[in-house]
Amino acid sequence: MKLTLDGIKDRSAFEAINIALPKYDGAEVAERTKNNPRWVHFGAGNIFRIFIGGIADTLLNKGEADTGITCVETFDFDVVDKIYKPFDNLVLAVTLKADGSTDKRVLASLTEAIKAQSDVAAEWNRLKEIFVNPELQMVSFTITEKGYALKGSNGNFFPFILEDIEKGPEHAKSAMAVVCALLNERYLANKAPLAVVSMDNCSHNGEKLRSSILTMAEEWEKKGFVDAGFVEYVSNENVVAFPWSMIDKITPRPAESIAEELEKNGVENMHPVITSKNTYIAPFVNAEGPQYLVIEDNFPNGRPALEKAGVYMTDRDTVNNVERMKVTTCLNPLHTGLAVYGCLLGYTKIADEMHDEELVKLVNNIGPVEGMPVVINPGILSPEDFVKEVINDRLPNPFMPDAPQRIAVDTSQKVGIRYGETIKAYVAKYGDAKKLTAIPLAIAGWCRYLLAVDDNGEAFELSPDPMAAELCAKLEGIKVGEPSSYNGQLKSILSNANIFGIDLYSAGIGEKIEEMFVEEIAGKSAVRATLKKYLG
């Protein structure tokens, strides 16, 4: 059994092993989409394939759409060569249920895969063709928050962005330069309206995307590569809109156990690959069932009937409140606490941590106890119900192969929104954040994690983080088992408002975090003892 357009013609074979197939003709949809692309997506990774691809698949199955999504990869071109093209762009979507069962369906909604390579004429010209189509309605993104960044922490453009600015639209390499160049093609061809929609898991994602595109356009105008009218075109949100969104679906790396099960049942070539850029990807995507996508309903050229596939279409303020609810209270801060303490306590699965008495108390205190008093209820989703589902159903799912080591990636870029926003809300409401205990404990745990020594005194490898070297250097001289080796090394970290969004000493909790940290470096099992002490 092959996961290809020809292979799935043998419907009875797939259905015999409970793999649902599209109700539409994938080849016909692909041809229609190629001739008249209406939805283009940048960032061809796993959450896009199963979640956004699943939305398009649902609309096609219901007869609410007749075209699919054109996929563009800006970073890891191996994904196109190794996962899209050999399988005719099909996806085998595997939903992992808490009872151990799975739902499997083949998605044929991803109709074309293109590499964003300006130095390859065929790829670049195809992208231009797509962007000048006046019926193109929507360009969406899952390129991670880093994909929108133009400048480093020093406020200067990254070297690769400077190169894009100097060389101009025809030689664009970075994601933001590529998109800006293609929007310029649309402007030159017909000035047609468009919605440019970030679906990345970051605060004010539409604002970040718009700012980066405008900056690139303005820099190119200075160089004479684009005219002033183009800057006006992308500045006018009545013509080129940048809706905000909130996305939520836990999508871990593909599990070998799923690949083995599929191959045992006769589906060929299912094993994951690791690309040259260290992307873990497979012909299938495994993920949890619960999923949420909330989008600001601002589409100047029309849009797919997204609400008929479970998407919440609303206004910008509501999107912002949903995003804050999730990222600052109900999911992400819990995830980060489990990530750093999971690494310290020797866990390799998030679900296993949810059988740990102290860690269950930690997440219950971070979210329902400490976060809830300052969360804004967005109206369309209940914060209480959302966090209850996260703690009782989503995180404990034993069949979700998600790892604290994956969640711990880039923690320095996350703590400001995941904890800093609640801390700032406490300062605004109470004058300081001294009422907090679990959130300071989570921050102390992150600092303890940065020593790269677990609670048994064994060294472990830190997850990738752009600030890892800088932060670890600040902790120089601290030794686990020697509390006296601490002499204030955390102060420059905890007072850094660029990391936390606020000076934690001015919030009244800097000293508390230092105290917790010192207790956690006392020796073997000190992390566990500190959790017990503060969580009672």
N, C-alpha and C positions, 0 to 999 in steps of 0.2 A: 504494500500500500504506500503510495507516494503522495506527499503533500504538494501537489501541483494541480493546475487547472484540469489537465487530463486525468490525473490520478483520482480526483474527487468525483469524476464521472461514474466511478464504481460506488454509487451511493450506498448500496446494501452492505458493502464491506465495512465502511466507516460507521454506518448506523448500527451494525451488529455489535460494535464495541462502544456504543453510546457516545459517538462523536456526531454532534448535530452539524449539518451542512447548510450553506446558504440556500434560501428559497429563490434567489435570483441567479441569473447567469453571470458569473464573474467575468467571463471574457467580454460579454456585451457591455457590462458596466465599465470595464477598463477602456474599451474603445470609445464609448460615449464621453468618458471623463477626459481621455486624451484629446478628443476633438473640442471639448467645451469645458475646460477645468473651472470649477466654481470654488473649490476649497483646497488650499495648499497648506501643508504643515511642515515646519522646520524642526528637526530633532526627531530622528527616526527610532528612538529607543523603546524600552519595554513598556513604560506607562502609556506612552502614546499608542503603541500597537494594540494593547488590550483594552484600554479605556476609551481613548478617542476613536480608535478604529472600531471598537465595539459600538459606540454611539452611531457612527455612520452605517455600520452593518445592521443595526436595529432599524434605522430609518429606511434602508433599502429593503429589508425583509417586510416592513409594514407598507411598502409602496409610497412612503412619504418623501423619498428621494430617488433619483434615477442616475445619479453620478456619485462617485466615491471621493477619496482624498488622494491628492498628489503629494508624495512624500519627498522631502528634501533633507539630505544629511549634510551638515556643515563642518563636522569635526572628524568623525571616524568613518572613512570611506570603505573600510573593510565590512562594515555592517551591510552596505548595499551589495557588495560582491559576494559575501558569504551567507547572508540570511535572507535578503530580499530576492535577488535574481534567481538563485537556484530553486526557489520554491514559488516562483511566479507571484511574488509579493503576498502570498497567503500567510495567515497567522493561525496557529492552533492555540486558542485561548483556553487556559485551564484555571478554573475557579476552585480554590482550596477551601473546603468547608471544615468547620470545627469538629464534625463527627468523623472526619477522615475520608469522606466521599468527595468526589470531584464532579464538576460540570465541565464538559468539553465541547467547544464549538469551533468550527473553521470560519474565519473571517476573510471575505474576498473584497473588502471595502477599500483596501489600500492598493491603488490601481497602477501606480507608476513610482519608481524610486530613482531619484536624480541626485548626483553629487554636486554640491555647490562649488564647482571648480571653474573660476573665470579663465584659467589658462588651458581649459579643454573646450574647444569651440562647440562641439556637439552638446555638451552639458549646459554651457553658458547660453547658447542660442535657444535651447529648449526652455530654459527658465525665462528668458526674455519673451518668448512666444506666449507663455502662460500668463505673465504679468501684464501684457498688453491686451489680453482678452477682456473686453468691457464687461462681460458677464461674471468675471471673477468677483466673488463676494467677500471672501474671508481668507486671511492668512493667519495661521495660528502657530504657536511655539511651545515646545518643551525642550529647551536647550540648557536648563539649569540657570540659577541666578548669575553664575559667573559669565554666562554667555552674553549678558547685557553690559558687562563692565568695560569701560573704555579707559579708566584711569586706575592707577595703583593707590595705595594708602598715602603716598606722598603728594597726591593731587596731580601728578603728571600722567600724560598719556602713556599707555604701555607701548613698548617699541613696535609691536606688530600693528597697533592702531596707527601710530605715526607713519608707518610704512603705507598703510591703506590711505591715509590722508594725502600723503605725498604723491602716490601713484595714481590716485583717482578711481572713478567708478569701474572702468574697464579692467582693472587689475585687482579688484576687491578680493580679499581672502577671509577676513573675519566675518562672523555671522551678521553683525550690525552693518558692516560696510556692504556686504552682499545684498541684504534686504534694501538698504538705502539706494543702492545702484539700480535695483530692479524697480523700486518705486519711481525712480527718475525715468526709467523707460516707459512706465505707465503714464507719467505726467507728459512726456514728450509725445506719446502716441495719441492720448485721448482725454487725459485729465479725469478719468473715470473715478467715481467714489470707491471706497474700500474700507473694510474693518480689519485692523491689524491687532490680533488678540494674543497676548501672552497667557499661557495656561501653566506657567511655572509656579512652583510652590514658594513664592516669596511675597513679601508685603508690598502693596501698591504696584503690582507687576506691570499693569498697563502704563503707569506713570514712568516707571524705569525704562520700559521699551520706548516710549515716546521721546523721553529725554535723550536717549542714546541715538535714535534715528535723527532727531533734530540737530543734535551736536554734530553728527557726521555730515549732514546736509550743509550746515553753516560753515564747517571747516572746508568743505569742497567749494562752496560759493566763494570763500576768500581766495581759493586757489584758481578760480575761474573754470572749474570743472562742471559746475551746474549754474543755472541762472537764478536770480532772486525769486522768480515765479515758482520755482520748485520748492524753495523754502516756505513760501506762502502756502503752497499746496499741502505739504505735510504738516503745516502748523494749524490748518483749519480742520477742527474735529467734526465739522459738519460734512466734510468731504473725505478726509482720512481719519477715521476714528481709532482710538486705542482703548477699547473697553477693558475694564479691570475684571479679574476673575479670581475664584478660589477653587483649587483642585485638591482632592483627597482620595487616595487609594494606595494602600501599602502594596508595593510591587517589588518583591525581593528578587535576587538573582535567580536564574533558572536552576532548578534542582535536578541533580543527576538521577534521583529516585523517580522523578516524573519521566525523564527521558527513558529510563530502563523499563518502566511500566508501558510506555507507548510502544517501544520497540518490541517488547515481549508480546504485545497485542498485534504486532505486524506493521506498524507505521515506521517507515525507513528513515534513517539519517536524522535522528532526533537529538543527538547529544550536543550539549552546549559547546560553544567555541569561546576562546579568549582572543580578542583581536590584538593587533600590534599596538593599539592604544589602550589596552587593558580593559576593554569593554567585555563584560560577561553577557553573552546573548545566545539564544537558541532559536530554532524554528518555532518553538512554542514559547508562550509567556505564562508563568504561574503567578497568581495574585489572589488576594482576599476577595470576598464577595462585596462587602460594603464599599460604596463609592459615592462621591459627591462632587459635582461641578456646578458652580454658581457663576453666572456671567452677567455683566452689565449689558442690558439690551440696547446697544447703540451700533447699528449696522446700516450705514448710509446706502449700501447697494443691495439691501435684502440679505437674507440668511437662510440656512437650512432650518427645518422645523425642530430645532434642538430640544425643545420642551417635550416633544413626543417621544424622546428617548431618555427622559429622566433628568434633563438639565434644568436647573432653576434659572429662569431669566428674570432679571430684576433691575434695580437701580444701583448706582455707584455706592451710595452710602450703605445699602444693605450688603453688597459684596464686601465692603470694607469691614463691616461688623462681623460677618460670617468668618472672614479671614482672620480677624483678630481673635475671635472666639476659639478657632481651631489652633492657631499658631501660638497664642499666648497662654491658653488655658487648658484646652480639652484634649489635645493630642501631642503636638510637637514638644512641649516642655516635659511631658511624661516620657516620651521617646528618648530625649537627651539624657534625662536622669537615669533611665534604664541602660542607655548605651555606655556611659562612663562607669557606672557601678557594675554593670555586667562584665566589662573588661577587667575591672579590679577584682571581681569575685570569681572569675574563671568561667563565666557562661559563654556559650557560643550560639544560643538561641534566645530571642526575646521571649518566646512562649514559656521557656523553662524558668525564666526570671519571675514569671507570674505565679509560681509555686513557692516563691521565697517570701517568708512572712514580712521581713523588713522592707523588701522592695515593693511589695504590694501596698504596705503602709505609706511608703514614700510617694508612689504615684497618686494614691488617694488623697494625700495631704497637699501635693503640689497642685492638683487640679480642683477636685470638688471642695476642698477646705480652703486653700489659700487663694486660688485663682478666681473662684466663683464670685466672691463679694465685689470684684471690680470688673467683671466681664459685662459687656453690653449684649443684651439679648437681641439677636438680629431679626427675630420675628418669624422668619421662614423655617428656622431650625431651632429646636430647644437646646440650650447649652447643657442642661441637666441630662436630657436624654442622650445627647451626643457623647458626653464624657462617660456615661453609664455604659453605652455600647462599646466604647473604646476599652474600658477597664474590664468589663465582664465578658465581652465576646471577641473583640478584635485582637487585643494583645495576647490573650491566653490561647489563641488558636494553635494547637500543637502541630498542625500540618502546614503552617506558614514558616518556611525555612529562612526567616529573617534573623540577622545577626546583629548584636550590639556593635560589632566591629564595623559594620556597614553604616549604621546610624551615627557612629562617632566621627565619620568623615566631616571635615570642615566645621567642627564645633565652634571654633572661634568666630565664624561668620554667622552663627545661629543664636548664640546666647543673648545677644542684644535684644532681639525680638522675642525669643522664647521666655526669657526671664526679665529682661530689662523693662519691658513694657508694663508688666505687673508691678514691678518695684516702683516705677514712676507713678503708676496709678495709686499705689499705697501712699506715696509721699504727698500726692495731690489731695488724697482723701483724708489722711490721718496726720500729715505733717512729717512722717518718716515711715520706714518700712520695718520697724522693730518688731511688729507683730509676727513677721514671717520667720519660719524655722525650716520648713522643708525645702524652700527655694534656696536659701543660703546653703543648706546641706548639699543640694545638687551642684551648686557652684563650687563649694569646697571639694566635692567629689571630682569635678572636672580638673581642678588644680592638682589634686592628688594623682589623678590619671596621667597628667602631663609628666610625672616622674617616670612613667613607663616601667613601674614595678608593681606587681599585683599584691594582694593581701597575704599571700604566702611567701613574699619576698623574692618571687621569680620575675625576671625581666620579660616584658612582652613588647610587641611592635605597635607603635602608635598608628592610628589610621591617618591617612593623608590629610593635611591641613596647611593652608598657605602661611599661617603664622606659627607653625610648630617650632621651627628653629629659633625664632625670636623669643617665644614664650619659654621654651626649655632653657634658653640661655639665662633668662631672668631668674630661674629656679636653681641656678648653679650653686653648689655647696650644700644643698639640702640632701640629707641621707635618711632613708627609711630605717627606723630603729634608733635614730638619734634626734629626738625632738629639739635638743639644744642647737642643732645645726640650722634651725630656722631663726633668722634674725631680720625678718621684715621683707624677705624677697618677694612676697605677694603684693606688696603695697602698690607698686607701679602698674600691676595688672588690674587689681581691684579698683583703682582710682581712674582707670582709663575709660573715659566716656565713649571713645570710639569703638570699644569692644562691647560695653554693656548699655550704652545709650545714656548712662548716668554714672557719676562718681559714687561708688557704693559706700564710701565713708560718709559722704554728704547725705546719703539715704539712711544712715544709722546702722548699717549691717556689715560694713567692712571688717570691723574688729571681730564680730561674731564668726564670720567666715574664716578669718585667720585662726581663731580659737579651735574651730572644728577641724581645720586642716592640720594643725599641730597635733591634735588628738589622733588623726588618721595616719600620721607618720610615726606613731609611738613604737611600732614593731609589728610582728606577725599577728594577724587577726585584728589589728587596730581599726581597720575600716569597718569591719563587722561590728565591733564593740561600739564605735561611734554612731553607727546607724541605730543600734539598739538603744543607746542612751537618748538620742534626740527624738526618736520616734516612739519611745515609751512602750 
